[in-house]
Amino acid sequence: MNDRQSSFVIAALGMTALLLSGCGGRRRAAIRPIANLPKPAAPSASSAKLPAPAKPKTPPPGNQSPPIVATLKPYSVDASLSQVANLKSFAKSVAPDAAQRQMLAKQLFVCRSTDAPQLFHIYEQNDYLNVPSFVTADLVLHTYHIFYDYTLRTMEAQSLLPAAKKLTQGMLASSLSDWKSAKNSQVKAAALKNIAFFGVAADVLGMKESIPAAAQTMVEREGALISAHQGFAVGAIFPYNIDYSQFVPRGHYTRSEDLKRYFRAMMWYGLAPFAVHYVDSSGKKLRSDETIRQGLLLARDLGAPGLQKEWDSIYEPTVFYVGAADDLTPAEWESASKHVYGAGGTVDKFGESTRLNAFAAAAAAAHAASIQSRFGRARGFPSDVPQEIPYPAPVGAQLRFMGQRYIPDSAIMQRLAGSEGSFPSGLDVMAVLGSDRASSILDAYAQIYNKGGWKGYIPERQKLTADFASLPADTWRSNLYWSWLDTLRTLNRPAPAGFPSFMKSDAWLDRSIYTSLGSWAELRHDTILYGKQGSTLSGGVGGIPGAHGYVEPDVAVYRRLLALTRQSQAGLAARGCLTPELKDHFERFIGLLTFLETTSEKELRGERLTESEYDNIRTIGWRIEGLMLSLTAGHPTQWDLVGASDRDMAVVADVHTSGDEALEEGVGHADDILVIVPVDGKLELARGAVFSYYEFKHPAADRMTDEEWQAMVKFARTPPPPVWTKSFLSARHAGM
């Protein structure tokens, strides 16, 4: 092969030529995965470039958001709170105690823990008690999570699971055909391992398939490791470690046996790598010829009639939700294979050593994944072996059959994890997304958010922050995951001049970060199967009308959430997944967000709201409950009939692994918030609902499910809230 041909092969490996289909089987345009961040400095994990996202159409000038006009005058209260008109009439069961009154006098708001299992319960109680409601961004962020999670899980159960079974059955049949027809011993051995690879997926999907005894032995070995889920181990198919602790079904995948089966199969397809190189237990880098051949066979077999369509029908909708695969796809592998081996011919051509050398060289030069495990040095390793290298582990470019997705927050956490045994934090994500306050908290509590003494941490964080600040708007709109993060970074911006005084303190910025982290934990929960994780391996009844409430006037957040909701609706419609009923649910939510946007604009201009608008604020809890009920499977008529796991807003997700521990991000029961707000020319106390947020370490081999976390929350066995929340979070309030 000459240099020009070799360059062409390398270029081919960087291309994604996919004909994509959605729920309704429609063919769709190819997707160009998102551009990744620049290569980080040591000791960060290596990163790589991904092609830039497709550019959305520019909206016409008439659709541009108008400027936000805020003209409110500053206000304050004294220690007695005598300026608060309704303080004495505030319901005793939810009134502030002495310590909370002090916080109200200082910064005009305070948050408190409650036992409410849903945010809307607090608003319903407000209506019953005739307490003015403070409608928070948390309420609609949580409602969007319900839309996202329920539409995704419905698609998985109804469309993606049947497609996964058909795809697995077809790939297994093709692998059996390869094995039977192969005469070259090396190709035959690779084909047998592919039978085992797809046999594992068939086994966890509950399919009964007949395969050769040698392959069945491998399937049983892998199945035992998956069932035990004890962490990193070398199985029967690949010569390097796989993190089997990842196979614990969690997130919404615990809700049914079908979803559990789908989770294990897709985790297998997303996690198991066909690597070009790996490092053995002595620290020596080796070429993995057998896994290269497995990948060549696998990519070729996907071209059998109907199989690429089934693969596309799973991949494309999940790209819309989460993003493109971080590792090389079968289409990229096959594109390069055709340039080296040509089209057609028997599978034995993959046994020819000269062309295998050419393909391996080209594949090794292709883009490696952006998010790769960072490994601590094993005891006894030579001092010249890089710290990132462990006992048997894949390195560099890898093919994955249905690879997990590049998500920017995992890339951030991977690069800011620090040295062996240390952990990143959700605050790292918020800091890099542009929150100066999050950066200040990280630096103020450096002894807690320790990076193992890594002196380069702050420069690396600053570099990442600059990188993200320079990303174009198109990147932030490229899929629902990025758009959700964009909404959260909007929430963390300081309030401009003219906004109400309760939004002007550092404590309010802390509360905004708290809300962002709660919503981010829900995002990670919903995408636990697809989002690629970084790791470090080391050893009722309406009340009396009249209470005038208030909307948290964060217009920019409501606008971004409106855009995200419309993007979700349009994407589902384009894929044939938007039923008339679901369309109605979206329109109701869009109507609610539009109301919050226009009401906030009136508040910021100091305009009086109408009685109809006040009534909408007063009854918002009931409206949100009805919307959530309409989305819930089976459409129950009352909240008590919803499944136990979904009745409780408490959810948990592991987001990073270090050694034998995982970093868990959790949302607990609702906190409430008391805020002194300007209403109709006077100051009043209003009450709303906000997320509660937790971050803690947990054994990786026992990654937490929602059900386990909900039991901890119910019996008050949660870890303490983050230390920095003391600026706004008061002692527990048991009024619910």
N, C-alpha and C positions, 0 to 999 in steps of 0.2 A: 504494500500500500504506500503511495507517495504522500508527501506532506499535504498536498491539496486535498486528497481524499481523507486523510486523517483529520484535517481541520473541519471538513464537511461533516464527518461523523460526530465530532465534538459539538458542532453547532446543532446537529440533529438531536443530540441528547438534551439540548436546552429548549426544545420546542414542545408544545403541548397541542396536539392535533386531535381534539375530541369533538365528536358530534354528540351533543348532549340532549337528553330527553327529560321530561318532567313527569308529574303525576298522571297527566293525560296522554303520555306517550309522544308528545310533540317534539320534533327535532329542533334543537336550539343552536345558536351560534357558539363557536368555541370560546372558552374562557381563558383569559390571560391572567395567570396568578399575580398576586400583589408583589410589588417590589419590596425587597427586604432592606434592613438597615446596613450601614457600612460595617466592615469587619472590625470587631472590637479589639481593644488592646488587652494584653495579658493582665490578669489571669482569667479572662473571660473565655467562654466556649466560642469556638469558631462559628462564623456566620457565613451566609452565602447570598448571592443575588437571585431574586426570583423575578420573572417578567412582570412588567407593570400592569395594573388592572385596566380593564376596558373602561373608557371614559363614558360616563352617563351624559345624556343630552343636557345642554345648558338650558335652564328654564327661561322662558321669555321674560323681558323686563318687568312686565306687569305682575309676575309671580315673586319678585324680589321682596324680602321682608322689609317692612318700613322701619325706620329708626325707633328705638324705644325712648319715649319721652317720660322723664321722671322729675316732678317738681315739688315733692313733699319737703316740708321744713323739719329740721331736727327737733326731737322732743326727748324729755327725760322725766324720771319720777324720783321722789325722795324715798327714804328708808321706810316710811309709813305706808307707801303706795296710795296715799290719799288722792292722787290724781286719777286713779283707776275707777271709773264711774260704777262699774258693776261688781266690784270686788266683794262687797258684803252679800250680794245676792248670788254669788257663785256657789254652786251646789257643794255642800259640806263634804260629801264623799269624795270629791275630786279637787277640793280646795288646796292651795299650797300650804305647807307647814312653815315653821319659822325660818329654817335654813333655805328653803326654796324661795321664800319671800325676799331673802337677802340677795339671792342670785337674780331674781326679777328686778330688784332695785338697781343692781349693778349693770346688767346687760339686757334687760327687758325680756328675757326668755329663760326657760329651764326645761330640761328633759328628765323624765322619770321612767323607771321600769314598771311594767304592768304584767298581768297574767293574760292579757287579751291575745288569743291565738290568731287573730286576723286584724289588720289595720282598720277595716270598715266597722268592726265591733265598737271601737272607740267613738266613731262618728254616730253610730246608732244610739249609743248611750248618751252622747251629747244631746241628741234630739229628744230623747226620753226625759232628760233632766233639764231641758231648756237652757243648755249651756251653749254659748256661741262657738261654732266650729272654726278651726284654723285649718284650711285645706292645704295639705303639704304636697310637694313634689313626690315624696315617698309613696303616696297613695297611688298616683298614676304610673310611677315607675314599676311598682309592684303589680299593678294591673297589666302593664305591658308584658311583664314576665309571664303572667298567666296565659296571655295570648300566644307568646312565643313557645312556651313549653307545651301547651295543649295542641297547638297546630303541628309542632314537630313530632310529638309522640303519636298523634293520630296518623300522620303520614307514615311513620315507621311501622306501626301496627298494621295498617291497611295496605300499604304499597311496598315499603322497603323490605319488610320481612319476607313476603312472598318472592320478591325479586332476588333476595339473598339466597333463598333456597334453590331457585331455578339456576342462578349463577353457579352456586356450589356444585349442584348436580351435574351441570354441563362441564365445568372445569375438571371435575373428578373423572368424568367419562373420557375427556380429551387426554388427561394425564395417564389413564389406563391404556389408551390407544398408543400413546408415546412409548410407554414401557413395553408393550407387546411388540411394537414394530422396531424398536431400537436394537441394533446389532453391536454398536460400540458400547463397551462395558461401562465407561464413564457416563455416557449419556443415559444408559439404562439405569444406573444407580441414581442419577439426578431425577429421572422420571419417577422412580420408586419413592423418592422423598417428596416429590410433588403430590403423589397419590396420598401420602401420609399427611401432607400439609392441608390438602382439601378434605381429607378424611377427618381431621380434627374439627374443621368447621362444620362438616356434616354431623359429626357426633354431638357437638354442643347445640346444634340446631334441632336435635332429636330425629335426624334422618337415619334410616337403616340402609346402608349401602354395603355391598359385597366388595371387598378389596383383598389383595394378596396378604398372606399371613405375616410376611415381613413388615409390610406397611402397617398392618393392624397392631403389631407389637409397638411400633413407634407411636401410633395414635393413642394407645393405652398409656404409654409413658407420659406423653404430653398431657393427656386428660387428667392423670394423677397430679401433675404439677399445677394445672389450672385449678383443679378442685381444692388443692392444699393452699394455693395462693400465698406462699410463704416468702416471696421475694425473688431476688435474682438467682437464676440457676441455669445450667446448660442442659437443654433437653435432648430429645432424640433426633431432631431434624437439623438443627443449626449448631455450628461448632463454638458458639459464643453465648454469653448470658442474655437472657430475656427476663424482664421484670414481671414475674407471674403474680405478684401482689395486685397488679392492675386489673385482674380478672374478677374481682369482687363486684357484682352488679350493684350499682348505686345510682344516685340521681333518681330520675323518674322511672328508671329501668327495674326498680323493685316492685312496680305496681301490678305486674302480671307475669306469668311464666313465659309467655311469648316474648315480652320485652326483655326478660332475663336471657333467653336464648339468643335473641338478636344482639344484645349487648356483648355476650361472650364471643359470638362469631365475628362481629365487626371489630372488636378489640383485637382478636387474633389477626384479622386481615390488616389492621392498622398498625399493630405493634411489632409483628414478626418481620425482621429485615432480611432481604437478600443483598448482602454486602459484597462489595468488591474486595475489601481488605478487612482483616481483623487482627487484633493483637492477642497473642497467646499468653499463658500464665507466666512465661519467662520474660515478657516484655518485648517479644520479637514480633514485628509486623509481617504478616503473611498474606498472600493473595488467596482468596477463597474461591477456587475454581469451581467447586461443586455448586455453591450458591449462585455463582454467575451463570452456570449452565441451567440451574433451576429457573432462574429469572428469564433466560432466553426461551426456554420451553414454555413457561407460563405466559409470557407476552405473545408468543406465537399462537398458543392455544386460545387466547382470548379472541382471536380472529375467526374462530369457528362460528357458523351461522347462529345469530341471535345472542351470542354471549356478550359482545361489546355493548349491545343495546341494554342488556340487563345491568351490566356494570355502570353504564351511563345513567340509567334510571335511578340508581342509588347515589352516585357521586354528584350529579348536577344539583339536585335539590339541597343536598347537604353543603355544597359550595355556597349556595344562596344564603343559607343560615349561618355558616361558620367560616367558610373560606376554602382556599385551594390546598391540596396536599403539600406538606413540607418536603417530603422525599420524592424521588423520581417515580413517575407513574409507569404502568405497563406500556402506555402509548409512546412515551419517550424512549423506553428501553427497546421497543419493537422498531421504532423509527431508526435508531442507530443500528440495530441488528440487520436491517435490510441493506444498509449501506456497506456493512462488513461482509455479510454472508449472502446477500442477494435474496430475492423473493423465491419462494418455492423450494424444492429439494426435500430430502428426507431429514428427519431429526438428527441423523448421524453426522450431519455437517457440523454440529456443535461440538463434536469430539475432536475436530481438527485443531491442533495446537497453535499453528501460526496465526490463524484468524482469531482464535480465542485470545491470544496475546494482544492483537490489534484492538479487539473489542474491549478488553480489560483496561488497556491504556486509555482509550477514549472515555470509557465509563468513569474511570478514576479521575479524569480531568473535568468531568461534568460537575454541576453544582452539588455540593453537599447540602444536607438539611441545615436550616438556620438554627433549629433547636435540637441540640444533641446532648446526651447525658455527659456530665462531667464526672470523672472518676478520680477518687483519691488513690494515692500510691499504696499498694499492698505492702505489708511488712516483708522485708527481705529483698525488695526490689533494688536494682542498682541505682545509684544516685543520679546517673545520667538519663534515666528514663523519665520523660515528662510527667508532671504531676497528674495530668488528665488521664493517663493510661492505667487501666486496671488489669486484672486477670482476664480471661477471654472476653473480648468486647468488640463489636463491629465499629469501624471507624470510617470516616469519609463518606463518599457517595453510596447511597443504598436505594434499592428498589423496594417498595412495599405495595402489596396487591391493592389495597384501598387505604392509603396512608393517612395517618392523623394529620390534622390541619395546622398550618402556620397561624398562630394567634399572637398578636403583638405583645400582650401582657405576659405570656409565657416567655417570649424572647427577652423582655425586660427583666423578668425575675431570674432567668438563667444567667444573664450578664451581670446581675447585681447580687448574686448569691454569696459571693465571697469565697473564703477558703473552705477546705474540707470540714464537714460537720456543721457549718453555719447555714442560716436560712435567709432568704429574702422576705419581704413583707408586702402586704397589699399597699402599704404607704409608699413603697418604692414605685409601684405602678402609678399611683396618683401624682407623685412628684414628677415622674417623667412625662405624664400627660399634661403637665403645666401648672400644678398646684405649688406655688411658692410656700404656702402654709404647710403642706405635707413635708416639703424639704426641711423646713424649720423644725418640725416635730421630730423628724428622723435625727437631725443633728443635736437637738436638745436632749433626746433620750438615746444617745449613742450607746450607752451601756446596755440598753435593752435590745436595740436594733443593731446588734453587733455583727460584723462581717468577718469575724475571725482575725481582727487586727489588720485587715486589708487597707493599706494606705492609699491605694488607688481608687477607693470606692467613690469618694465625692467627685473627683475628676471624671470618672466613668459615668456617674449619674448625670453630671452636667452635660457631658457629650451626648448622651442619649436624649436628654431633654431638648437640646438644640436640634438633634436629628428629627425628633417627632414634631417639633414646632415648625420645621421646614417642609413637612409633608403637604402635598397639595390636597385641596378639598375632595378631589376625586377619590383619593385613597380612603378618606374617612367615610365615603358613601359606597364603597365597593361591595360590601355585603352587610347583612344585618348585624354581624358581630362588631365590625368596625363602627357602624352607625350607632350602636348602643354605647360603645366606649366614647364616641364623640359627644353623645348626650351627657355622659357623666363628666367629661372634662369641662363642658359648658357650665355644669352645676357648681364646679369648684372655683369659678372666677369671683373675685371680690365684687361686692355690690357697688355700682357707680354712684355718683352724687345724685341726690334727689330721691333715693330709695329710702324706705322706712328705717328708722334708727335701730330697730332690733336686728337689722341685717348688717350693721356696720362694725361689729366687734370681731376680734380674733376668735372668740368663742363661737360665733356664728359660722365662721369659716371651718372651725373644727367640726361643728354639727353637719355642715355640708359635706365634708370629707366622710364623716360617719355614714351619711345617707348614700354617698357614692359607693362606699365599700360594701354596704348592704346590698345595693342593686348589683354591684359587680359580683358578689358572692352568688346571687341568683343566676347571673349570666353563666358563671363557671359551673354551677349546678346543672343548668339546662343543657350545656354542651360538654358534659363530663366524658362522653364517649368519643367525641370528635376532636376536641381541642388537645393539641399535643402539649405534654407536660415536660418541663425541664427537670433535671435530677442531678444529684451529686451522690455518687456511690462511695461509701466509706464503710470501714468495718461496720223588730217588733212594732210597737205602737208609737205613733207620732206624739211628740210632746206639745206643749203649749206654744203656738206660733209667736214669734216676736223677737227671738234671739238673733241678732244680726252678726253673722260670721265674717270671715276674712279669708282670702285666698293668698297663699304665699306668692308674692308677685314676681316670680322668676320667669319672665316672659320668654327669655332666650331658651330656657329648658323646655317649656311647653312647645315652642316652635320646633325645636329639634326632635322632640318626641312625636309631634305631629308628622314631621317628615319621615321619621323612622316607621311610624305606623302605616303611613301611606305607601312607603317602600315595601313593607311587609305585605300589605293588601295587594299591591300591583304585582309583586313577584309570585304570590300564590295564584292570582288570576291568570298570569301568563303560563303557569304550569298546569292549569286545569284543576287546581286544588281549592278554588274559592267557591264553595257551595253558596246558594242564595242565603241560607241561614247564617253561615259564617260571614258573608258580606254584610248582612244586617248587624251582626255583632261589631264588626269593624266600624261601620258607620255610626253606631251608637257611641263607641269609644272616641272616634274622631270628633263627634259632636261635643262630647264632654271636654276634650282637650281644647277645642276651639272656644268653648265657654270659659275655661280657665285662662286662656290667653287674653281674650277680650276683657274679662273681668279684671285681670291683673293690670292691663293697660289703663283702665278707668281708675283703679286704686292709685296707681302711680301719678296720675294727673290730678288726684285729689277730688275726683268726681263722686257724687253720691250714687250708690247702686240702687236699682229698682227693687221693689218688694219681691218681684218674680226672681230676680237674681239672688236675693237673700234666701228665698225659699229653696232655690237649687243648691245653695251651699248647705242649708240646714238638712236637706234630705239626701246628701251625697252618699252617706253610708249605705242607705237602702239601695240606691242606684248601682253602686259598685257591687253589692252583694248579688243583685239580680243579674248583672252582667257576668259575674264569675259563675253563677249557677247555670246560666245559659251556655257557657263554654264547657262545663264539666261533662264528662262522659256519662251518658244515660239521662242527662238533663233532669236532675232531681228538683223537686219543687221547694225544698227547704234545705238549709245548710247542714242540718243534722243528718241528712241522708247522703251527703257526699262521703266518699271513702275516707277512712280515718287519716291516712297519710296526707291527703290533699286538703283536709279540713284545717290542718295546722300549717301556718305559713313558715314554720321553722324548717329550714333546709340546710344542707352542708355539702361541701365539695372539697376534695383534696386537690391542691394546685401545684405542689412541688414536692419532690422526694429527695431526701438526703440520707444516705445510708439506710437504716432500718426504720426511719421515721418519715412521716408525711406531714406537710403543712396543710391544715384544714381551715377553711373559711366558712363561717356559719352565720346564718340569720336566725335569731331567736323569736320570741314573742314580741309583740309591738311595744315600743316605748310610747309614752305620750309626751306632748310638748305643750307648755303653757307660754303664751306670748302676749305681751302688751301691744295692742295694735290701735292705729287711728281709725275710728269709725264714726262717720257723720259728725265730725267736728269735736269729738271727745275721745278719750283713751279708754279702751275696754280690754279685759282679759279674755282670751279665746284659747280653746283647747283643740289640739290635733293629734295625729298619730305619725310616728316615724319608725324606721327600721331600728332593730337592735342588731349589733354586729359583734362577732367574736373571731379571733384568730388564735390558733393553738396547734401544738404538735401532737401527733397520735401515731401509734405503731403502724407502719406501712402495711404489714401483713394483715392488718385488721382495719382497712380503710372504712370509714364510717358511712353507714346508710342513713337516709332521712329518718327511718323509724328508730334507730338507735339514738340519734341526736335528739329527736323529739321527746324520747323518754328522759334524756338528761335535762332538757329544758323544763319538762313538766314537773320533775322532782327537784328542780333547783340545784342540779349538779353541774351547771355550766362553769367554765373558767370565768375569772373576773373579766369585765370589759377592758379594752385597752386603757393604759394608764393615762393617756393624754385626754381621754373623754371627761376627766374630772372638771374640766373647764365649763361643762354645760350639763353633765349628767349627775343628777342628785340621787339620794338613796332610793331604794325600792319603794314603789307606791302600790299598795295592795287594794286599790279601790275597785278593781275589776273582779 
